């Protein structure tokens, strides 16, 4: 009735998609797994068969992985100091300084027409 080429473990299994973190780890059932290949940012499929075996698949290919207890440490990045900007103060003879505001604003219009 069934041919030998049909694998029931791949048909009757629980499939879950996971995104691989930058340190090539995923979590599944509250456990942490390290993928041996560089897969950061990719979406992988975690399958758990009837017999309890777990596999991690990417584009129908099985990936090598191992369970780890703690997340791998990333090297500490040195903080870059950012210098504060200094405000530009125009010189005394700059055209902006000649522009009047407030009560003397009408002199700007009449001064330009003359």
C-alpha positions as a LaTeX table, in Angstrom:
\begin{tabular}{lrrr}
\hline
Residue & $x$ (\AA) & $y$ (\AA) & $z$ (\AA) \\
\hline
Unk1 & 0.00 & 0.00 & 0.00 \\
Unk2 & 2.78 & 2.48 & 0.91 \\
Unk3 & 5.93 & 2.73 & $-1.09$ \\
Unk4 & 9.31 & 2.57 & 0.61 \\
Unk5 & 10.23 & 6.08 & $-0.58$ \\
Unk6 & 7.67 & 7.80 & 1.67 \\
Unk7 & 9.17 & 8.91 & 4.99 \\
Unk8 & 6.34 & 9.21 & 7.51 \\
Unk9 & 8.55 & 11.13 & 9.93 \\
Unk10 & 8.69 & 14.05 & 7.48 \\
Unk11 & 4.95 & 13.96 & 6.89 \\
Unk12 & 3.78 & 13.52 & 10.49 \\
Unk13 & 5.95 & 16.10 & 12.22 \\
Unk14 & 5.60 & 19.48 & 13.87 \\
Unk15 & 7.07 & 22.24 & 11.71 \\
Unk16 & 7.95 & 25.63 & 13.15 \\
Unk17 & 9.70 & 28.56 & 11.48 \\
Unk18 & 12.44 & 30.40 & 13.37 \\
Unk19 & 14.64 & 33.36 & 12.48 \\
Unk20 & 18.35 & 32.83 & 13.09 \\
Unk21 & 19.90 & 35.52 & 15.26 \\
Unk22 & 23.16 & 37.32 & 14.47 \\
Unk23 & 25.11 & 34.86 & 16.64 \\
Unk24 & 23.67 & 31.90 & 14.62 \\
Unk25 & 21.37 & 30.72 & 17.43 \\
Unk26 & 17.68 & 29.90 & 17.63 \\
Unk27 & 15.39 & 29.01 & 20.50 \\
Unk28 & 12.97 & 26.11 & 20.40 \\
Unk29 & 10.98 & 24.72 & 23.35 \\
Unk30 & 12.84 & 27.06 & 25.73 \\
Unk31 & 16.20 & 25.62 & 24.66 \\
Unk32 & 19.01 & 27.35 & 22.81 \\
Unk33 & 20.58 & 25.82 & 19.71 \\
Unk34 & 23.74 & 26.91 & 17.87 \\
Unk35 & 23.74 & 26.36 & 14.10 \\
Unk36 & 27.18 & 25.37 & 12.81 \\
Unk37 & 26.84 & 27.24 & 9.49 \\
Unk38 & 26.57 & 31.02 & 9.10 \\
Unk39 & 22.83 & 31.63 & 8.72 \\
Unk40 & 22.28 & 34.97 & 10.50 \\
Unk41 & 18.99 & 36.60 & 9.55 \\
Unk42 & 17.68 & 33.61 & 7.58 \\
Unk43 & 14.40 & 31.85 & 8.34 \\
Unk44 & 14.82 & 28.14 & 9.09 \\
Unk45 & 12.27 & 25.41 & 9.72 \\
Unk46 & 12.51 & 23.34 & 12.89 \\
Unk47 & 10.86 & 19.91 & 12.57 \\
Unk48 & 10.13 & 17.54 & 15.41 \\
Unk49 & 9.21 & 14.04 & 14.33 \\
Unk50 & 7.00 & 11.41 & 15.96 \\
Unk51 & 10.05 & 9.73 & 17.42 \\
Unk52 & 11.15 & 13.01 & 19.08 \\
Unk53 & 14.06 & 13.69 & 16.72 \\
Unk54 & 14.59 & 17.33 & 15.90 \\
Unk55 & 15.95 & 18.66 & 12.61 \\
Unk56 & 16.66 & 22.18 & 11.40 \\
Unk57 & 16.02 & 22.68 & 7.69 \\
Unk58 & 16.89 & 25.49 & 5.30 \\
Unk59 & 15.69 & 25.22 & 1.70 \\
Unk60 & 15.03 & 21.48 & 2.09 \\
Unk61 & 18.57 & 20.85 & 3.34 \\
Unk62 & 19.36 & 19.72 & 6.87 \\
Unk63 & 21.66 & 21.92 & 8.97 \\
Unk64 & 24.15 & 20.82 & 11.62 \\
Unk65 & 23.39 & 22.19 & 15.09 \\
Unk66 & 24.08 & 21.59 & 18.76 \\
Unk67 & 22.31 & 22.53 & 21.96 \\
Unk68 & 24.07 & 25.13 & 24.11 \\
Unk69 & 23.38 & 26.40 & 27.62 \\
Unk70 & 24.29 & 30.08 & 27.32 \\
Unk71 & 24.32 & 32.54 & 24.46 \\
Unk72 & 27.77 & 33.17 & 22.97 \\
Unk73 & 29.29 & 36.47 & 24.03 \\
Unk74 & 29.81 & 39.13 & 21.41 \\
Unk75 & 32.93 & 41.26 & 21.56 \\
Unk76 & 32.37 & 44.61 & 23.26 \\
Unk77 & 32.32 & 47.50 & 20.85 \\
Unk78 & 34.26 & 50.58 & 21.84 \\
Unk79 & 32.10 & 53.61 & 22.32 \\
Unk80 & 32.78 & 56.41 & 19.88 \\
Unk81 & 32.84 & 59.86 & 21.40 \\
Unk82 & 30.73 & 62.35 & 19.53 \\
Unk83 & 31.88 & 65.92 & 19.76 \\
Unk84 & 29.22 & 68.50 & 20.39 \\
Unk85 & 28.58 & 71.00 & 17.66 \\
Unk86 & 29.49 & 74.60 & 18.24 \\
Unk87 & 26.99 & 77.22 & 17.17 \\
Unk88 & 27.99 & 79.40 & 14.24 \\
Unk89 & 28.12 & 83.05 & 15.21 \\
Unk90 & 28.20 & 85.33 & 12.15 \\
Unk91 & 30.60 & 88.31 & 12.17 \\
Unk92 & 29.37 & 91.82 & 12.98 \\
Unk93 & 29.23 & 92.89 & 9.32 \\
Unk94 & 27.25 & 89.82 & 8.19 \\
Unk95 & 24.00 & 90.59 & 6.24 \\
Unk96 & 21.94 & 88.70 & 8.81 \\
Unk97 & 22.96 & 91.21 & 11.45 \\
Unk98 & 21.71 & 94.10 & 9.31 \\
Unk99 & 18.18 & 92.66 & 9.17 \\
Unk100 & 16.00 & 94.32 & 11.83 \\
Unk101 & 13.22 & 92.57 & 13.71 \\
Unk102 & 10.41 & 93.93 & 15.86 \\
Unk103 & 9.52 & 97.63 & 15.80 \\
Unk104 & 12.29 & 98.46 & 13.35 \\
Unk105 & 11.12 & 95.84 & 10.83 \\
Unk106 & 9.41 & 98.49 & 8.69 \\
Unk107 & 12.84 & 100.01 & 8.04 \\
Unk108 & 13.83 & 96.81 & 6.18 \\
Unk109 & 11.08 & 97.33 & 3.61 \\
Unk110 & 11.59 & 101.04 & 3.20 \\
Unk111 & 15.36 & 100.66 & 3.23 \\
Unk112 & 15.21 & 98.10 & 0.39 \\
Unk113 & 12.91 & 100.32 & $-1.72$ \\
Unk114 & 15.15 & 103.37 & $-1.41$ \\
\hline
\end{tabular}
